[in-house]
Amino acid sequence: MNEAQLQAAYTSATGQPAGRVERLPGGAGNRIYWRVHGMTGPNAIVMELPPDPVKSEEASKDHAPQELPFVNVHRYLDRIGVRVPRLLLDAARDGFLVIEDLTDRTLERALQEGVDRKKLYTHAIDQLARLRAHAERSPDPSCLAWTRAFDYDLYHWEFEHFIEYGLLARGATPTGAELQTLREHFARICRELAGAPRGFTHRDYQSRNIMVLADGEQVVIDFQDALQAPRQYDLVALLRDSYVELDRPLIDGLLARYLQRFEAEGGPRLDSGEFVAFFDLLTVQRKLKDAGRFVFINRVKKNPSFLPHIPSSLRYVRDALKRRAELKEVQQILRKHVPELR
């Protein structure tokens, strides 16, 4: 979109005259974001959509939906009381949306500013517990998140993605026997993860996808790939965040907080020991996937900005493997070929 088109989009959405336009830094996705400054009113964000806007940018098995996933999932989250950006204009047919400008203050940035870490994460945990409990009580088949799920095949694909990019593409040379052993363990992990109860899952609930407003309110973004997954999935994304490392005592305290708030919001009482053990198992899968994905984004999408976050992702894997005795063989093989796991 050119400047005139962006300004016209702003005016159509707000009824106010538009001022200057600036392109915002992008993440790993294919959407382009523009900030349009209002001359007399508040700023707004124009989300410029890719040529195939209904296709998920994450691996999935779902067929292309008829409605833009952002709009579809936004409607559901808004209905159950989750704070999401206000949708000012849905012009998806014309290739764009206009949404509320939440500024650039992510949870990650708020931490860098010195805002209390425990306070920020407690708020994020409470919101996640409320979201999950309410979603389990209010399923909605019309929401795309109920039409796709993490199953055995998807977990397996992500493990293979790690082998391809997190191991082989980085120059590792595991033997055929070692790869077979890894795949056997990974298959068992996939079966265990796929057999867990599923529910609404953001899929990437982490410090760069939570905006923190001036009054402390937190707003959830980047939810368009939501799907069905275990309760621990979003917790791994948040507490095993590749961009912000948390120490284990804080993680354990926040997991306990989640279980307390989830039950208070109407969710079932869950066994703490089993819940945390599964959290560690899911950490192995998710963070190996992240490490491989960051290499893929560099090699295939020519975006090296995620490479510095590979070590933190793998440190989480190292910690989780130590807590899962049955994965000692995985730990031994990966330590030979992945420097960060030594």
URKA-V675051 format. One record per helix or strand of 2 or more residues. SS is the DSSP state (a for helix, b for strand). FROM is the first residue (numbers start at 1). LEN is the number of residues. If there is no record, write none. Layout:
SS;FROM;LEN, SS;FROM;LEN
This chain:
a;3;12, b;18;6, b;32;7, b;44;5, a;69;11, b;87;5, a;92;3, b;96;5, a;107;6, a;117;21, a;144;3, a;152;19, a;176;19, b;199;3, b;210;3, b;218;3, b;227;3, a;232;8, a;248;17, a;272;28, a;304;19, a;325;13, a;339;3
